[in-house]
Amino acid sequence: MGVFQGLILGVILLFINKKNKSTFFLGLFLIGFAIEFLPFLLKDFKILENHPGLLLLPISFSWIIFPIFFLYVQKISIFAHERVTYRILYPGIISILFLFLLFLLPESTKEYLRGTYLFEILFTLGLMYSLYIIVRINKYINNHTEEVKNQFTTVKNRQLQWTRFFIAFCFVLVGVHIGTLFIEIAPIFELLISCCNLILVFSIAISGIIQYNVFSAIQRADLPVKEASLEREDHTEKVLELVTRIDQYVTDSAVYTKQDLTVVDISSALEVHPKDVSLAINKHYNKNFNTYINEFRVKKAQELLKTDILTNLSIEGLSREVGFHSKASFYTAFKKVTGTTPMNYHTEVLES
């Protein structure tokens, strides 16, 4: 089921949107991930015993499936405008060509090679390379998340959280595969892993279809200046001057109440580069743009909660009134700043 599900969903993703290269890479990943389990089918159905010519089929993609997923993450991330690192595919391409050449060898030679440790070594090295790529993916997503928070106040569906869960699972899965090289696991445990893979393949496909590309607000904006000035060196006086202007503008204009506020909105009003705005906030307050704006929103919410506003407005309505996109994000930000929930804060204020 996992093999057929992966192949079908992978093919659908290949052609669901030909202009969207990110979906194309996710489709390739699902196909490669599914084909990885074909050797188990060939063994269980004794196909290799009846057709020895199929021995050493070049269907092991352990060297290339995670690099393909890395390319997918790059294509949907906020850094999609930057150069994509296709060179990480080279080891996988070389391994596939090597396996294809081995497949063309005479059956007697393939039988001999199967009795050696060649494939165990190749498989182990492939797993180690996969672990390396998984670590790189995790680091890349961390950088992506930080940049999203430096540009947007609404980060829902922009942080690629589902990819975090996926790579965490894959890290465990690769560890289990490495463990099986030294310890024989029970059949029931193999069945459990197979069921997890079945669920994983389906959830990846659905998440990939739902997930939209996270475009950079800075790259898509009509910038008032050509380049940032604060990136070159540490301009302490300029940072303080710009932060003062930012604070004044945000306070006076109450721009923080805009739900889809981005760093470009503020930079355009101040006629400076968006990177200068985010860098000034980072350097002076040691906060990202998202946290900085949310604190203004929470402060406004605190002021409103000191009144009888909740008699006419729900908590969700209040959250939207001060600029939050959802009740959940409001609760998270409010508790982070005050250490309590909005309702508890309101009750405590009334009782005092």
N, C-alpha and C positions, 0 to 999 in steps of 0.2 A: 504493500500500500504506500509506503514511504517513497519507494522508487518511482512508481507511476504517478503519485501525487506531485512529487518534485518535478518530474519531467513535464507533466501537463501544465502545471502552474508556471514553470519556467518558460515554456514556449509561449504561453499567454502573455507573460510580461515582456517577452522579446518583441511582440508585435502589437501590444496594447497601445503603444504610443511611439511610433518610429522616430519622431523628432526628439523624444526625451531619452537621451543617452543614459541617464541614471537608471531608468527602468530597464533598459537593455542590459546593463551590467548586473542588475539584480537577477534578471532572468537567467543569465549565464551562470551566476553563482548557484541558483537553485538547481539547475540542470547538473552542474558539476557535483554539488552536494548529494544529489540523488544517485548519480552514477557511482559514487564512492561505495554504495551498498550493493551494487550488482555482484561483486565477487561472492558475497554471502549467498545470494540466490543461486548462482552457478554451482556453488558447492552443495547447498541443501538439496537441489533438484538433480544432483549428480550429472550435470550437463557436461562438465569437463571430462568425466570418465567416459562418456559416450562419444564425445567430440574432442579428442586430445589436441586437435589442431587449434582450438581456441585457447590453449594454455598460454599464459602471460599476455592476455589481452591488455592493450595500453589504455586501461580505464581507471587508472589511479591518478586522481587530481589533487592529492594532498598538498602538493607544492604550489598550486595555483588558485584554489578556490577562495582562500582568505585574501590574497592580493586582489582578486577580482572584487571582493566585498569592500576592500579598502578603496578601490576606484569608485565604487558606487557611493560610498560615504563622501568622498571628495566631490563627486558630481552634484550631490544634493545639499552640501554644506554651504555656509556663508562664504567660504573661500573658493567657490566653484570657478570664479573668474581668474584664479591663479593657475599656474602651470601644473598639470596633472602628472604624477610620477608613474608613468607607464613602465619604467625600468624595473619596478618590483615584480613584473610579470616574467622577466627573463629567466630566473631559475625554474619557474614552472614550465615554461615553454621548452627549455632544455631537457627537463625530466621527461616530458611527454614524448619528445623526439627520441630520447634514449630508450624509453620503453617500447616505442614503435619499432625501432631497429632490433630490439631483442625479440619482439614478436615475429619478425621475419626470419629468425634463425630456424634451423631444422629442429624437429620435435625432440630428437635425442639430446641436442645441445640445451634446449629449454628445460628438459627433464633434469639434466645435470645442474643447471644453474638454479633450479628451484630447490635443490638439495643443499645449496650453499647459503651463507648468511648475507648474500648480496642484497636481496629484497628487504630483509629485516633492517639492514643498515640504511638503505634508501628510504624506507618507510619512516624510520626513526628520525633521520635528518629532515624529512619532509614535515614531521610533526614539530620538530624544534623550530623550523623556519616558520611554521604556522603560528607558534607561540610568539615568535618575534613580531610577526605582522599583527597579531591580536593586541600586543602591547602598544604598537604604533597606532593602531586604530583607536585604542582607548585614549592615548595622548592627544590624538588629532581631535577627537570628540570633545575632550576637555578644553582645548584651544577654541574650538567652534562655539561651545557653550559660553565661554568667557567673552568672546567677541559679540555673540548675540546679546548678552546682557549689557555690553558697552554701546549697543546701537538701538535696542528696542526696550520698551517697557512692557509690552505684551509678548511673553516668551513661550506661551503654550504652543505645542506642536513645532516649535523651532529648535528645541534643545536635543532632538533625536534620542529621547530617553529609551525608546524601544531597542535601539541599537546597543545601548549599554547593557540591557538585560541579555541580549543575544550574545554579545562577546563574552559576558560573564559565564553564560552557559557553555559557550564553545571552549573557554579556558578550562573549565571543569572536564568537558568532554575529551579534549586533547590530553589532559592529565590522566583520565581513565584509560585512554588508548595506550599511553606510554606504560601505565601500570600493567596492562594485559600482556605486555612483552615479557614481564617477569613473574606475574602471578596469574594463574588460571582462575577465571571468574565463573560463578555458577550460571547455568542457562537462564534461570529466572531473572538474574541481574541483566543479562544480555537482552532479554525480552523487555525489561523496564527501560533500558537505554533506547531500544528501538521505538517504543511507544513515545518516549520523550522527543525523539527525532521526528516522529510523525507529526506531533503537535507543533514542534518548532518550525518545520517546513511550511505548514499551513499558516501559522501566525506571521512568519516573515513575509509571505506573499501578500497577505491582507494588509500588513503594516506598510509594505512597499507601495501598494496601490493607493492607500489613504495618504501616505506621506507626500507632501508637496516640497518642491525645492525651496530652500531657504535663501532667498536673494538678499544680497547686501544692500542695506538702505543707502549707504554711502556711494556705492558703485552706480546705483540707479538714480542718484540725485543730480540735479543741475547745480553744481557747487558754485558758491560765490567767489571762491579763490581756487587757484590751481593746485596748490600743495600745502601740506601742513608745515607749521614753523616750529612747533614745540618738540618734534621728534629728533631734531638734529642734536640738541644738547639740553642740559638742565637749566631752563630759564626760570629761576625761582621768582623773580619779580614779575615776569610776564604771566606765570601761572597764577600768582596771587591776584593780579589785576584781572585776568580773565575769569577766575572763579568768582570774584566779587561781582562782575558783570552778569555771570550766569545766575548767581543767587538772586540778584536784584530782579532780573528779568523773570525768572520762574516765580518768584514771590509776587511781583506786581501784576503779572499777566495771568496767574493761576493756570498756566499752560499744562500743569501736571494733571488737570482734570480731563484732558483729552486721552481717551482710552488707548488709541493706537499711536501714541506719541513716540517719536524716534529722535535720535540725537541730531538728525538732519533738520528737524523742525526748529530746534534751538539755535543750531549753527547758522541757519538761514536768517533768522531774526537778528542775530548778532553779527552777521556777515564775516564769519570765520570758518575755517575748515572743520568738519565734524570730528576728525581725529584730534584736533586741538581741544575741542570741548571734552571729549571722553578722557584724553590724557590729563587735562587740567584737573578734572574730578578725581581721577585715579591717583594722581600725585599728591594733591592737597588733602583729600579726604580718605584716601586709601579705600575707595569704594568704586564699584562699577556704576555706569549710568542708570541701570535698572534699580539698584538699591537706593541710589541718590534720589531719584524721582519718587520712589515708593515711600520714602521717609516724609516727603512733603505731603503725600496723600494720607499717610497715617496721622500726621499732625493735624491735618484738616478734619479727618474723621474724629479724632479726639475732641476737637473743638465742638463738633456737631453732637457728639455723644454726651456732652455736658448739658445739652438742652433736651427738650422733650420730642426730638425729631422722630424717635422710634414709634411714637403714637400714630404717625401718619406714613411712615416709611419703613420698609423691612430692611434687614441687614443686607440683603442682596441689592436692594435699591440704594442703600447708603454706599455700598461698595462701588457701584456704578457712578454715583453722584460725585465721588472724590477721584474717579479716574480708573478704578480697577476693572479689568475685563471680566472677572468672575468672582464669585463669593469665596471660592477656595483660595485664590491668590490673595484676596483681601485678608482672610484669616491668617494665612501664612506670614504675610508681611507685618500685620498688626501684632501678632504674637512675637515675632522676631524683634520688633522695636520696643514693645511695652512689657513683654513677658506674660501677657494674659490675653484672653479673647475679647472681642468687642463687647459682647453681652456682659461679661464679668466686669469689664471696665465701666460700662454704663451703670451697672448696678452699684458698684463701689462708689462711683461719683455721686449718685442720687442719695445713697445712705450717709455719705459724709456731709 
